[in-house]
Amino acid sequence: MSETPPQLPLTPQTLLMAHSLTQVIISLHQTGILQQLEQQAQDVATLAKTAELSVTAIQQCLPIAEKLGLVRQDGTQKYHLTDAAHCLLPDHPATIIPALEHAALGYPAWGQLTHSLRTGASAFPEAYGADIYDYLATHPTDNTAFRQHMANSTQAWLNPAVGRYPFSGHVIDLGGNQGDFSALLLQHYPELHSTVFDLPETVAPADQVLSTAGVAERGQIVAGSFFAPEQIPTHGSHYLFSRVLLNWPDEQVVQILQNCRQAMPADSKLVILEFVQTTQADLGADIGNLNLLVMFGARIRTQVDFADLVSQAGFHSPRWIPASDTLPLYYLEAKPMTDDELPANT
Ligand SMILES: C[S@@+](CC[C@H](N)C(=O)[O-])C[C@H]1O[C@@H](n2cnc3c(N)ncnc32)[C@H](O)[C@@H]1O
């Protein structure tokens, strides 16, 4: 049966309760209701019993899920999962559960948005008592969800970018997560070598990712932090930051790039793959941009912003290469200045 998507009025009154819709979706996942309904249609009493939930509470919640188009009730009062809800199941090929779990992590921080608006800083420490990466280092379940969310979005957004820059030699993939983008690069460029460099708890599965992609013999894995310059590999021809700098405020971006430059051979290149700010951003892009503030104290930058930051960090003027036909995704390429070329204050 074809299902009509829900038409929710986006008035100020309904939007005041928009957080409840987010939480309904998160809780449908966390309680296992959707997986119960995937196995078979159930009435509220049966569903509550099998999922160990309150009958009356489920009776209050499921009508909202129905209006969101995630479940539908038949003439026998049984609830069915709709086609639209299948992406909320873990075994769906385009599952959005990692994105949902990332949204759930961000939810308390978004409650502190006013703090970010007053200070220009991340709201995450207000909600969790630590910066996001410090928090993730000690919360493995949340870190796994973030890592998988990044891996999924690598496949969704970065795949078309792979052939847009002429990678050669040895790429140092800084903040390379669990190696998905390196795996795509190594598959595309048969002579290329890559080192996936990321925090220990994040880079650990990279050997499995590179092996599964059939490129493990050309891929190295290094656990470290780009805030520790001595940990950054020194044998690269290209030092890649793919969607990394958008997680950091300007001061840290300059620090990270300076640390990178210290490790780079004189004839190597800095390559940044990043979304840039455009005048045509839609609502989703605007929310994504504000999410960077809430979660990381950062933002989507313009090409002028990037040129300024790489210059402050001791790189020559960059050149830009479009990396997507549909997204505002670009490669920035810049050569490091020699010590003689560096301005006095760098
Ligand atoms: C937004 S993800 C981008 C992942 C990947 N490059 C991509 O494009 O899909 C940012 C990455 O930076 C890593 N990261 C954060 N702090 C780091 C640090 N101090 N040193 C190295 N990597 C770090 C995170 O673990 C994460 O994998």
The ligand as an SDF file (V2000), in Angstrom:
LIG
                    3D

 27 29  0  0  0  0  0  0  0  0999 V2000
   34.2630   14.9440   11.0470 C   0  0  0  0  0  0  0  0  0  0  0  0
   35.3380   13.5890   11.2410 S   0  0  0  0  0  0  0  0  0  0  0  0
   35.9710   13.4310    9.5870 C   0  0  0  0  0  0  0  0  0  0  0  0
   36.3720   12.0240    9.2720 C   0  0  0  0  0  0  0  0  0  0  0  0
   36.9150   11.7870    7.8620 C   0  0  0  0  0  0  0  0  0  0  0  0
   38.1050   12.5580    7.5840 N   0  0  0  0  0  0  0  0  0  0  0  0
   35.8370   12.0300    6.8230 C   0  0  0  0  0  0  0  0  0  0  0  0
   35.9460   12.9760    6.0340 O   0  0  0  0  0  0  0  0  0  0  0  0
   34.8780   11.2520    6.8010 O   0  0  0  0  0  0  0  0  0  0  0  0
   36.6860   14.3340   12.1280 C   0  0  0  0  0  0  0  0  0  0  0  0
   37.7530   13.3290   12.5400 C   0  0  0  0  0  0  0  0  0  0  0  0
   38.7940   14.0330   13.2390 O   0  0  0  0  0  0  0  0  0  0  0  0
   39.2660   13.1460   14.2450 C   0  0  0  0  0  0  0  0  0  0  0  0
   40.0090   13.8730   15.2810 N   0  0  0  0  0  0  0  0  0  0  0  0
   39.5060   14.6730   16.2530 C   0  0  0  0  0  0  0  0  0  0  0  0
   40.4870   15.1340   17.0370 N   0  0  0  0  0  0  0  0  0  0  0  0
   41.6380   14.6070   16.5670 C   0  0  0  0  0  0  0  0  0  0  0  0
   43.0090   14.7250   16.9650 C   0  0  0  0  0  0  0  0  0  0  0  0
   43.3470   15.4680   18.0150 N   0  0  0  0  0  0  0  0  0  0  0  0
   43.9390   14.0730   16.2320 N   0  0  0  0  0  0  0  0  0  0  0  0
   43.5830   13.3090   15.1660 C   0  0  0  0  0  0  0  0  0  0  0  0
   42.2950   13.1660   14.7420 N   0  0  0  0  0  0  0  0  0  0  0  0
   41.3390   13.8050   15.4380 C   0  0  0  0  0  0  0  0  0  0  0  0
   38.0060   12.5120   14.7680 C   0  0  0  0  0  0  0  0  0  0  0  0
   38.2660   11.3500   15.5140 O   0  0  0  0  0  0  0  0  0  0  0  0
   37.2400   12.2560   13.4760 C   0  0  0  0  0  0  0  0  0  0  0  0
   37.5220   10.9980   12.9430 O   0  0  0  0  0  0  0  0  0  0  0  0
  1  2  1  0
  2  3  1  0
  2 10  1  0
  3  4  1  0
  4  5  1  0
  5  6  1  0
  5  7  1  0
  7  8  2  0
  7  9  1  0
 10 11  1  0
 11 12  1  0
 11 26  1  0
 12 13  1  0
 13 14  1  0
 13 24  1  0
 14 15  1  0
 14 23  1  0
 15 16  2  0
 16 17  1  0
 17 18  1  0
 17 23  2  0
 18 19  1  0
 18 20  2  0
 20 21  1  0
 21 22  2  0
 22 23  1  0
 24 25  1  0
 24 26  1  0
 26 27  1  0
M  CHG  2   2   1   9  -1
M  END
$$$$
